Amino acid sequence: MNSFKIIGFTKDFRTNTNVLYAQILVQEYFELIGENYNKFQLQRKKEVHRGYKRLKEDLEKGALIPGITLAIEPDVASDFIDIVEKQDITKITEKIKLIKDNIYILDGLQRTHKIKELLDNNVKFKNEQKLLLEIWIEPDISHLVYRLIVLNSGQKPMSMRHQIELLFTTMRVTLTKEIDNLEILVENEESKRTGGRQFPFERLVTAYYSFLMRSPEVDKSSIVSERLIEEKIMDGNEEYLTESFSAFKMYLNDYCELDEQLFRICDKTNLKSFRNWFADANVINSFFAGIGKLHESRAERIQNAIEILKNKLSDANSGDDVLRLEDYKKIRQEVADPKVYNVGYATRLLLVNSFTEYFRDEGLTSLYNCWVDMSISLKKN
């Protein structure tokens, strides 16, 4: 990676974010970002249309393409502040060369895909063909949230879901450090789940999205609802955005405890099929959507309800069906009649309404009774 060269410094004074501008030879680009650059960016598959085909052809002919924006993971970025403020190019360059597993692509993934395809096909780039890089160095989580979501919304036609995925891609290491024993899996590792506190990356993304949107319908959320939430975020400030993300982390920490206890109770027993219940997409999205509905007005009630649930699980012995999940399975099968509903939609409807009611009642009504009540209501409709 000898060609990597810092060519300028600037700062976003709104968020006080340090930004580097750099160049690197195209053929050395992956020495900087690593071969697993797309490991956790599950949402953005390779796109195929004429524009990207033309981009690939132009690259092969030596075109200078638009710059690629990278970010250094916040926990690592804090180590850069002093040398960046001093504009110590030598030390910055040395340090960047050592952290490729902590550098993320914020803008330019499709361009990166095309470069990779050309390299894999043994295409030889021009001797001095370079890429322009913009590198964000932001250790403050509140500023990073604001920069990713608000600034991107104002500048690019990027969906809220996409922005949240970018946020989680950049915050992955920080989350695992702040939540004890949290392990983030890539999509094809989900079957390797061997204990609690292990979640696929995209499952955490959709959980936070459900929390913000107050709905578990992450694949087809109401456009009106999404725009209302976007307007609230756009009109907000770092404090609102940071509070939302911090609240989600707090609830995620509680959720990890619930998941760990349920896995312990069910593993190697007749309840084994339920050991991953809290890791199920419908369950986790509905749980956080229910919290999202009530968090701003009934946060204390939610916390009390979660504490009751944690105590119930921690007091249970291995093999005890304390949540009555066998009964839940029967109720779900009755409600999610494929002749009447889409099964996934009916399951989420049952779950989100039940969790919401459970939180609203501070956990005094059991989840089982919430499932029964909601199933009766759904059958009437």
SETORKOL-862202 format. One record per residue (C-alpha): residue in one letter; x, y, z. Coordinates in pm, whole numbers, padded with zeros to 5 digits, always signed. Layout:
// residues N
aXYZ...
//
This chain:
// residues 381
m+00000+00000+00000n+00291+00230-00075s+00084+00457-00300f-00155+00573-00024k-00107+00948+00011i-00291+01208+00218i-00349+01516+00005g-00559+01736+00231f-00740+01802+00557t-01070+01969+00631k-01336+01976+00901d-01713+01978+00909f-01769+02256+01159r-02136+02165+01213t-02039+01829+01366n-01669+01903+01425t-01582+01599+01215n-01227+01565+01089v-01204+01464+00724l-00903+01346+00528y-00863+01350+00152a-00631+01091+00006q-00527+00910-00311i-00437+00548-00370l-00357+00340-00676v-00662+00143-00787q-00477-00189-00765e-00382-00119-00400y-00730-00012-00288f-00818-00348-00133e-00499-00347+00069l-00654-00047+00245i-01012-00169+00297g-00952-00545+00311e-01099-00826+00103n-01399-00861+00338y-01511-00503+00279n-01872-00615+00219k-01893-00866+00502f-02154-00678+00705q-02312-00464+00434l-02580-00720+00358q-02836-00474+00235r-02653-00355-00072k-02611-00635-00320k-02434-00584-00647e-02658-00383-00876v-02684-00442-01248h-02788-00169-01489r-02638+00022-01778g-02482+00292-01562y-02270+00042-01370k-02177-00141-01687r-02051+00189-01828l-01867+00260-01504k-01684-00071-01531e-01588+00000-01892d-01467+00350-01804l-01259+00218-01515e-01090-00031-01743k-01002+00253-01981g-00843+00458-01702a-01124+00697-01609l-01101+00897-01286i-01425+00805-01113p-01604+00998-00835g-01439+00970-00496i-01524+00698-00245t-01621+00791+00110l-01483+00580+00394a-01524+00598+00771i-01308+00474+01054e-01499+00286+01325p-01565+00534+01613d-01386+00341+01885v-01074+00334+01668a-01118+00689+01541s-01056+00832+01887d-00693+00720+01857f-00651+00940+01550i-00770+01272+01688d-00441+01404+01821i-00235+01319+01512v-00508+01444+01278e-00534+01775+01462k-00156+01806+01425q-00186+01699+01060d+00093+01450+01116i+00075+01281+00776t+00346+01024+00851k+00182+00892+01170i-00169+00901+01021t-00054+00703+00719e+00122+00445+00934k-00184+00403+01157i-00435+00375+00872k-00235+00094+00716l-00290-00112+01034i-00669-00085+01068k-00823-00222+00748d-01076-00429+00946n-01208-00106+01099i-01260+00093+00778y-01606+00101+00624i-01747+00218+00293l-02014+00485+00340d-02049+00586-00022g-01907+00399-00320l-01989+00033-00264q-02102-00026-00623r-01783+00138-00753t-01588-00090-00522h-01770-00395-00656k-01675-00301-01013i-01310-00250-00921k-01309-00592-00752e-01464-00757-01058l-01197-00608-01285l-00916-00716-01052d-01062-01066-01027n-01059-01080-01409n-00689-00985-01407v-00752-00649-01572k-00441-00430-01555f-00512-00072-01456k-00305+00217-01586n+00023+00258-01400e-00078+00581-01225q-00454+00526-01217k-00572+00644-00876l-00882+00665-00661l-00981+00973-00464l-01084+00899-00105e-01270+01099+00156i-01212+00952+00503w-01430+01054+00798i-01272+01036+01141e-01551+01072+01397p-01522+00923+01748d-01834+01093+01884i-02134+00866+01834s-02386+01152+01842h-02203+01334+01564l-02172+01017+01362v-02545+00945+01389y-02625+01300+01289r-02380+01296+01001l-02492+00962+00862i-02866+01012+00887v-02936+01383+00869l-02665+01496+00629n-02719+01201+00397s-03094+01266+00393g-03035+01622+00290q-02783+01541+00022k-02871+01204-00134p-03186+01009-00228m-03111+00745+00036s-03382+00558+00224m-03398+00565+00602r-03341+00187+00603h-03021+00232+00400q-02893+00501+00636i-02957+00283+00941e-02766+00001+00774l-02473+00236+00718l-02487+00341+01082f-02478-00018+01206t-02199-00110+00967t-01987+00164+01119m-02099+00103+01478r-02059-00276+01477v-01740-00287+01685t-01867-00024+01929l-02187-00223+01991t-01997-00541+02069k-01779-00353+02316e-02067-00181+02493i-02296-00486+02519d-02134-00774+02705n-02074-01086+02495l-02281-00964+02202e-02172-01150+01892i-02276-01020+01551l-02304-01288+01287v-02297-01248+00913e-02596-01379+00721n-02456-01720+00630e-02345-01786+00990e-02692-01783+01146s-02709-02165+01155k-02394-02160+01369r-02574-01994+01659t-02451-02185+01965g-02572-01966+02249g-02758-01654+02349r-02647-01302+02253q-02565-01410+01895f-02758-01222+01625p-02718-01182+01250f-02611-00830+01158e-02922-00760+00954r-03146-00872+01243l-03006-00588+01458v-03051-00342+01173t-03418-00432+01129a-03472-00428+01506y-03353-00066+01526y-03553+00021+01215s-03862-00135+01378f-03792+00066+01694l-03778+00393+01499m-04069+00310+01268r-04278+00160+01550s-04368-00121+01315p-04225-00468+01247e-04308-00440+00877v-03950-00361+00778d-03974-00479+00418k-04287-00288+00326s-04323-00009+00578s-04579+00258+00510i-04422+00533+00302v-04626+00787+00497s-04499+00651+00831e-04140+00648+00710r-04164+01007+00592l-04313+01118+00923i-04024+00957+01112e-03774+01103+00867e-03920+01451+00918k-03891+01410+01294i-03528+01305+01261m-03452+01579+01010d-03605+01838+01244g-03422+01692+01543n-03071+01745+01665e-02783+01535+01790e-02947+01502+02132y-03266+01346+01992l-03076+01115+01761t-02828+01012+02027e-03106+00950+02280s-03288+00725+02033f-02980+00519+01957s-02876+00507+02324a-03225+00392+02423f-03213+00119+02161k-02875+00002+02294m-03015-00010+02647y-03312-00220+02536l-03085-00437+02322n-02873-00509+02628d-03188-00624+02811y-03293-00826+02509c-02959-01005+02505e-03019-01110+02866l-03363-01246+02776d-03219-01433+02480e-02935-01579+02687q-03171-01706+02957l-03421-01856+02716f-03142-02034+02527r-03021-02179+02860i-03370-02297+02953c-03451-02458+02618d-03118-02597+02502k-03086-02978+02524t-03446-03018+02643n-03783-03090+02485l-03806-02713+02429k-03496-02708+02208s-03694-02580+01908f-03763-02258+02105r-03404-02183+02209n-03367-01930+01925w-03712-01777+01971f-03578-01434+02069a-03345-01442+01766d-03635-01496+01526a-03686-01199+01292n-04059-01169+01361v-04004-01177+01738i-03716-00930+01760n-03875-00681+01518s-04212-00699+01695f-04049-00662+02039f-03865-00343+01939a-04161-00206+01744g-04373-00244+02058i-04110-00058+02258g-04093+00211+01990k-04467+00272+02020l-04444+00346+02393h-04085+00452+02464e-04139+00828+02459s-04442+00823+02693r-04409+00504+02900a-04039+00422+02930e-04069+00331+03299r-04353+00089+03230i-04147-00079+02958q-03849-00120+03189n-04064-00264+03467a-04216-00513+03224i-03876-00620+03096e-03747-00667+03454i-04041-00897+03532l-03963-01098+03219k-03591-01118+03303n-03667-01236+03657k-03912-01498+03534l-03653-01642+03297s-03356-01623+03535d-03554-01806+03807a-03660-02085+03571n-03495-02425+03558s-03378-02598+03242g-03678-02734+03054d-03937-02510+03225d-04177-02360+02969v-04219-02042+03175l-04326-01833+02875r-04570-02103+02760l-04415-02111+02416e-04583-02441+02333d-04914-02262+02380y-04788-01966+02179k-04710-02202+01892k-05069-02330+01891i-05213-01978+01916r-04994-01858+01630q-05101-02148+01410e-05466-02066+01475v-05421-01694+01406a-05186-01727+01108d-05434-01918+00895p-05289-01907+00540k-05645-01904+00403v-05706-01572+00577y-05369-01401+00630n-05017-01398+00505v-04857-01616+00774g-04563-01384+00843y-04784-01076+00860a-05032-01244+01095t-04748-01363+01320r-04602-01012+01345l-04946-00864+01409l-05003-01106+01696l-04658-01043+01840v-04638-00664+01812n-04985-00615+01961s-04905-00859+02241f-04569-00703+02326t-04722-00354+02318e-04996-00461+02557y-04744-00637+02781f-04530-00322+02805r-04830-00095+02852d-04945-00307+03149e-04593-00307+03301g-04570-00686+03268l-04859-00746+03509t-05046-00928+03233s-04843-01229+03123l-04728-01267+02765y-04947-01576+02740n-05258-01379+02836c-05159-01106+02591w-05131-01366+02314v-05474-01506+02404d-05636-01161+02412m-05479-01053+02084s-05567-01380+01910i-05933-01335+02004s-05923-00980+01868l-05758-01091+01543k-06005-01375+01490k-06296-01129+01524n-06145-00922+01245
//
